[in-house]
Amino acid sequence: MKERPPVRAGLPEPAEPPERSRQSERIPEGETARTGRAQRAATPPKGRSRAATETQPGEAPGLAYDGDHAHGVWFAGLRRGSPPAVGTDVLWAALATGVLSMALLDDGVGVNLLLVALPATLTAYFAARRAGRSRARPWTLAWGTGGLALLLVPALHAAQWPSFLAVATAVGLASLALHGSRTWAGVLLSPFGLVDSLSKGAAWGWRGVRSRAGDAAGNLGSALRALAVTAVLLLVFGALFAGADAAFADLLGRLVPDTSLGEGPWRLVLFAFGLLGALAAGRSAAAPLRWDSFRTGPGRPRGRAEWALPLLLLCVLFAVFNAIQLAVLFGGYKAVLDKTGQTYAEYARQGFWQLLIATLLTLLVIVVALRWAPRGGPGDRNLVRAILGTLSALTLIVVASAVRRMDMYVEAYGLTRLRISVVTMELWLGLVILLIMAAGVWGARRLPRAVAASAAAGALAFGLAAPDALIAENNVRRYETTHKFDLHYARDLSADAVPALDRLEEPLRSCALAPLARDLGPATASWYETSWSETRAREILKKRPPRTTTPETCDTTGENPDPDPDR
């Protein structure tokens, strides 16, 4: 028997073709040769998880996740292998990303992020195609399309906080598209693969440039001469046409980015940011880390009584609480408020935050219960599904009660960024619970990706809904009914709120819009650095500019709102 060479700690074992069954191996009694081969083929080699040995169509076989990798470089056991040599199309796409980053990314954020992301996406596509990952899967297309769609949020709306959430979520979806992760570990750890590829992507691209420098030495001079002639022609005739017509000069000034010498170092930083980011995406697409190799074994199964008793009592507690909530809902709040001595707003505020924490803790309880659930047979599976399904259904009622409490809270104090954010989170947690219930019926194989997709869809819907516009719209309607309006809070909103605040009566309208008009200022930014909301807000303020008001006038306008405990 040929001995295999020893394996160095922290490095994957060299791939060898599987040995054929030896004649000396005996087939156990009652097992045919065919079934024996099938079972041995289905069993992963020693020290390797099943996820590490399985490969998908269109992908190169991945390296195994070795349990001994912790003693060496832990990334080594996750790599599929070295990426192929970088292609010319990859280099051109990465260069285009760097140039667009240098030219478009400056002070403002608008459609420029989407324009920079397009060549970066092409870089990853070209690199994946060169590595043999040419067949796009539905989930990969969904992650990529969703990431690009999220970059529409800063192009449409001016508020920075939902735009930041959208951009961060887009980066997460890009990492999922590049790595093709399916498990919880893969969904959570995929962004770290991009961090790992930043330095390795730069070295990978440099090797590609060096390999082509010798072959293209003659073509390089021709290309440089052509670029020089083109630049001279465009500069000369562009300057002449700009001097001949003011309208053309204005159009040229808006289309051509400002590349003054004083901003040279900052432009180089932006160029490096775009170039290195595109190369990192390309290398991740060519040789992604196999995050799905991380597997956490199930906990030690508990007995039925030990496992079920705490959860059954928790279900009883949930049922009693929900029964009281239904009684209050149909019987009215007056009796509860009279008995407790609380005001309507105090009752709403006290309940929401506790119910939000209860929802989060319930999800944690479900995760822990699944880890130590009994696994003795069909009876245990039915018991687990029944108890956790009941707990999940009762939690949905808690979610509905929390949302109702927040609605009462908004009626009393108005809508704010914090309140619209936490109620959105509560609704998403309810959706996650529904997904867990569905996984209990149809299986949990797609649950990690479904939860990630629901989070991305929530971030996209939240950004496209323009939270600042919703806040202003809600508070303006509340003012029309109660004549209570938080003027100081309205002044801190973004340009998304201008259309709703424009409906206020004077002088409250001018008091609310004057600070926003000063923040917007004249339209000096380029078209790609300005959101659609800012353009619309400037048009509204140009037609009806705010009147000049004094601080005393604004302080005495309307009625002051009730003291808000959250401000």
N, C-alpha and C positions, 0 to 999 in steps of 0.2 A: 504493500500500500504506500502510495506516494505521500510523504509528509508535506503539510502546508507550511509556508514560511511564517515565522512569528509575526504578530500584529503589534505595531508600535502603539503605545498608549495615546489616546486622543485622536487617532487617525483611522479612517474607515478601512475595513479589510479589503484587500485587492479582489476585484471581481473575478470569479472563475466560473467556467461552465459547470453546471450541475453534473455530478457523476451519475452514470447509469447504475441501475440496480445490479449488484454483484450476484453471481450464481450462488455464492455461499449464504446469502441472506435468505432466510426462510419466511414464507408467507404464513402469518398466523392462521390457525384453523378457522374455517368459516369465512375467510376473506379471499376474494378472487384477486388475480393479478391486476385487473383493471381498477378495482376499488382501492387496492393497496397503493397503486401509483397515484390515484386521485387524491387520497388522503395525504400522502407524503408531499404532493405538489401543493396542496392547500396549506401545509404547515410551514411557516417561515423558518429560515435557518436560525440556529441558536444565537441569541443575542440581538436579534433583529425583530422589530415589530412588524405587524402585517402591513401597516400603512407605509412603512419604509420600503417594502418589497413590491407593493403594487404600483403599477404605472398605468397612466391613462393613455388612450389612443392619441397619437400625435406628439407624445412627449418622450424624451429620452429617459431611459431607466435611471432612477435616482439612487444616490448613495444611501446606505443604511444609516439609521440612527443607532449608534453603538452606545450601550449603557455605560461603557467606560470612558466616554468622551469628557466627563467632568474633570478628569485628571490632566487634560490638555486644553487646547483651544476649543471651546465648546461649540463654536460655529462649524468646526470641521466636520462634525458628524451630521450636519444638516445640509450640506451642499450637494447639489446634483453632479458636480464636477466642474472643470474649468469651462468657461464660456468659449464659443468659437471666436475666431479672429473677427475683429470689428469690421463691418462692411463700409464701403464708401457711402452708401445711402444713410447709414447710421450716423456717420461723421457729419454729413451735410445737414441732416435734420437737427443734430445737436448744435451745430454752428448757427443754424437759423434760430434756434431757441435762445442762444446767447445774444445774438444780435437784436432780436425783438425785446428781450429783457432789458438790454442796454438802452434801446430807443423808446420803449413804451412805459416802463416802470419807473416812476419818479415820485411825484407828490400825491397824486390822486389815484383812486381805484375805481375802475369801471369795467369796460369790455376788454381792457388791456390784459387782465389775467387770463381770460378765455383765449385771446389771440396768442399769448405765450404758451398756453397749455396745448394748443393744437400741434405745433411741431414737436413738442416733447412727447405727445402721444404717438406721433409717427416714428420717433426714435425708438420707442419701446416696441412698436409693431414690427419695424424692420429688423430689430435685434432678435425678437422672438421668432420671426420667420426664418432667419438665418440659422437659428438653433434648432429648427425642426418643429417648433410649436406654432405651426401655421394655421391649424384648425381652431377657430375661435369657438369657445363653448358659450352656452347661453348665459351662465353666471358671469363669465368674463365680460361679455358684451354689456350685461346689465350694470356691472360695477363701473366700467369705463364710461358708458352713457350717463349714468347717474352722477359720476364725478364731474363731467363736463357741464351737465345741467345745473349742478350746484354753483358753478362759477357764473351763472346768469344772475344770481342774487345781487352781488355788488354792482353788476351792470344795470340793474333795474332800480335798486333802492339805495338810499343814501345812509341809512342807519348803519353804524359800524359793528354793533354787537351781533346782529344776526348774520352780517356778512362774514365776520370772523368765524362764527360757528359753521357756516356753509363751506368756507375755504378749508377749515380743519377737517370737516367730514369728507370733503373731496379728496384730500390727501389720504385719508383712511381708505376710501374706496379705491383709489389708485393702487395702494399697496395690496389690496385684496385681488385686484385684477392682475397684477404682476405676479403674485405668488400662487394664486389659485387655491387659497386655503379653504378648508371645509370644516375643520373642528374648532372647538372653543379656543384652544391654544393658538391655532393658526389665525383665527379672526382677531384675537387680542394682540398677538406678537408680530403680525405682518408689517406694521409700520417700522419696526426695528430693522427689518431687512433693508429698507431704503437708507437708513443711517449707516448700516454696514457697507452698502454699495457706494457711498459717497467717495471714499478714498480709493476703493478698488475700481470704481468706474472711471476715475481720472487716469489711473495707471493703465487700465484696459484701453481707453481711448488714445493715450499717448503711444502705446505700442502699435496701434493701428496707423497713427500718423507717421511714425518712424518707418514702418514697413512699406508705406506708400511714397515716402519722400524720395527714395532712390529711383523708383520706377517712374515717378512723375516729375523728375527734375526738369525735363524739357518742356512739359506742358505747363509747369508752374509759371515760367516766365511769360508764356503766351497769355495765360489767364490774368496775370498781374497787369500786363500791358493793355489787355482789353478792358479791365476794370478802370484803369487810369484814364483811358480815352473816354469811357462812358461817363466818369465823374466830371471830367472837364467839360464835355458837351452839355451835360445837364446843368452844371453850375452856371455856365456862360449864358445859355439861352433862358434858363430859369430866371436869372437876374435881370436880363433884358425885358422879358415879359412882365416881371413884377414891377419894374420901373415904368412900363408903358401903361399898366392898368391897375388901379387901386384894388378893384374887386379880386383880380387874380392874385395880387400880393397878399390880400387878406386870406384867401383860400389856401395859398401856399404856406402861409404862416401857421394855419391851423393843422394842415396835413403833415408838415415836416416837423419832427420833434426838435426841441431845443437842445443842441449839443455844443454848448459853449465850453471853452477851454477850462473855465473855472470849475466845472462839474466833471472834469476828466477823470479824477480818481474814483469818484462815486459811480460814474458810468462803467468803469472797468470792474468795479465790484459787482454791479448788476450783471455785466456780461459773464463774469465768472460764476455767479449764482445760477444763471440760466443754463450755461454750458455744463457745469458739474451736475446740476439737477437732472438734465436730460440724459447725460451719460450714466448717472446712477439708476435712472429708470430703465435705460437700455440694458445695463448689465443685470439688473434684477429680472428683466424679462428673459434674458438669454440663459441665466443660471440662477433661478430663484432658490431661496432657502426653503427646505421642506419643514415648515413649522408644524405640519400635521404629524410629524414623527414623534412629537411630544405626546405621550399618552400617560394619563393618570389612572392607575388601577382603581377599581371600586373598593370602597371601604369594607370592613368585615361585616357581613350581614348579621343583623340582629334578629332575635326571636320576634314572633308576631306580637305578643303581649308587650314586650319591652318597647317595640317600635311604635305600635298603634296607640297605646294608652295616652301618651302626651298629645298626639295629634288629634285624637278623638275629643279630648277635653278642650283643646284649642278650638276645634270646630264648634263645640257647644258654646264657648264664649263668644265666638263670632256670630253664631245664630242669635243669641240673646241680644247682642248689640244691634244687629241688623233689624231685629223685631222692634226694638225701641225706635230705631230710625224710621221705620215704616209707620209706626204709630204716630210719631211726631209729624211726619209728612202728611198723613191723612187727617190727623186730629188738630193740626195747627200748632204754631209756635207760641201762641199767647200763653197757654197753660204752662209750658216749660219755662218761659221767661218769667212768669209770675212766681213760679216755685223756686227758681234759682236766683232771682233778683238781678239777672244780667240783662243788658240791653241787646237789641237785635244784632248790632254790629259786634259786640263782645262775644256773643254766642257763636257767630260765624267765624270770627278770628280765632277763638280758642280751639275750634274743632278741626280746622283744615290741616294745620301743621302736624298735629298728632296723628291724623289719619294718613297723611303722606308718609310719615315715619313707619306707621303700621304696615303700609303697603310694601315699603322697601324691606322691612324685616320679614314679611311673609314670603317674599321671593327668596330670601336667604334661608328661611326654614325649609322651603321646598327643595332647594339645592342640597342642603345637608340631609334631609330625609331621603332623597333619592340615592345618596351615596351609601347610606347604611340601611337601605331597605332590605327586607327579607327576599331571598331569591331561591326559594325551594321548589317552585314549580308553578303551574297555572294558577293555583289557589292564591299563592303569594302575589303574583302579578295582578290578579283581580282585586285583591285587598289594597295594594298600593294605589291602583288606579282609582278605586272608589274613594279612599280617604283623601288623597291629594286632589282628586277632581272636585270633591265636596268643598275642601278648603279653598281651592281656586275660585269656585263659583261664589262662595261667601265673600271672598276678597273683592270680587267684581262689584258687589253691593257696597263694600267699603269705599271703593274708588268712586262710585256714583255719588255716595254721600259726601265725599271730600270735594268733588266738583260742585255739588250743590252748595256746600258751605262757602266755597270761593265765590260763587255767584252772589250769595247774600253779602259777602264781604265787599264785592265790587259795587253792589247797589248802595252800600252805606258810605264807601269812601272813594269810589271811582277806580278806574283801571290804571295800573302802573306796569312798568317793565318787569318788575319782580313777580307780580301776580300773574301776568300772562305767561311768564316763563315757567313758573311752578305748576300752573294748571295744565300747560302743555306737557310737562314731564309726567304729571299724574295720569293724563290720558294715554301717554305712551306706555307707562307701566301697566295700565289696564290691557293694552294691546299685547304686551309681552305675556301677560297671564293667559290671554286667549290663545296665544301661540303655544304655550306650554300645555294647555288643555288639548289642543289639536295634536300635539306631539304624543300625548298619552294615548291617543286613539290610532293615529296613522304612523307613529314612529318618530324618533327624535333625530334621525340622520340629517335632516335639513334644518333643524332648529337653529344652530349657530348662524347660518347664513340668513335665515328668515329674520332673526332678531336684528342682525346687522342691517338688512335691507329695510326693516321697519324704522330703525334709527335714522338711516339716511333719508328715507321718505319723509319722516317727521321734520328733519332739519330743512329739507327742501321746501316743504309746505309752509313751515314756520317763516322761512326767509321770503318766499314769494308772497305771503300774506301781508307783508309790511307791518310788523308789530307796532311801530310808532304811529302809523296811519290808523290802525285799529284802536290804539289808546286814545288818540285825539278824537276819532269819530265817536267812541263810547262816551267820553267825557263831555263832548259838545251836546250830545243827545241828553245826557244827564243834566246839563246846565239848562237846556230848554224846558226841562220838566221841573227841576228843583231850584234853579237859579243859584246853584252851588258849583263853583269852578275853581280848581287849583291852578291859579295863574302862574305861580312860580315853577310848578312842575312842567306846565305846558311850554314854558320858555326854554327848557332844557331838551326838548325833543328835536328830532332831525328834520330835514326838509320834507320827509315823507308825510309829516303832519300838516303841512301848509294848506292843502285843499280842504281839509276838515276845519281847521282854524279860521279859514277865510269866511266861513258861514256865520261866525260870531258877529254880534251887533257892536257898533262903536260905542264907546272907545275901547271896549274889551278886546276887539279884534286887533287894533293897532298896538295895544299893550302886549298882546301875545306874539304878534308877528314881527315887531320891531327888532328884537334880538336875533330872530332867525334871519331877517333880511340883512343885518350887519354881518352875521357869520357867513352867509352865502356870498355877499359881495358881488362884484361884476364877474362876468363869464370870461375869466382869463385862462382857465385850464383848457387843455386840448380835448377834443371830442372823445378820445378813448380814455380819458381820466375823469370823465363826468358821468354820473348816473342819470338815468332817465328821470328820476324823481327830482333831482336838482334842476334839470332843464325845465321841467313843468313848474316847479316852484318859482323860478325866476320869471317865467311868463306871467304867472298869477300876480306876483308882486310888482311887475312892470305895469300891468293894466290897472291895478289898484294898490299903489304904494301905501304903506302905513302912514298914518298921520303923526305929527309931532305931539307927543304927550309928555306930561311931567310925571315924576315918580309919585307925587301926591295923588294925581288923577288915577293912576293904575292901582294904588293901594286902596282906594276907596271905591273902585269899580265893582259892582255886583256884591254878592254876599260871600263872606269867607266860608270855606268848607269846614266841616267838623275836624277837630284835631285827629290827625292820622297817626296811629301808633307805630306804623312802619316807617315814618319819616321824622 
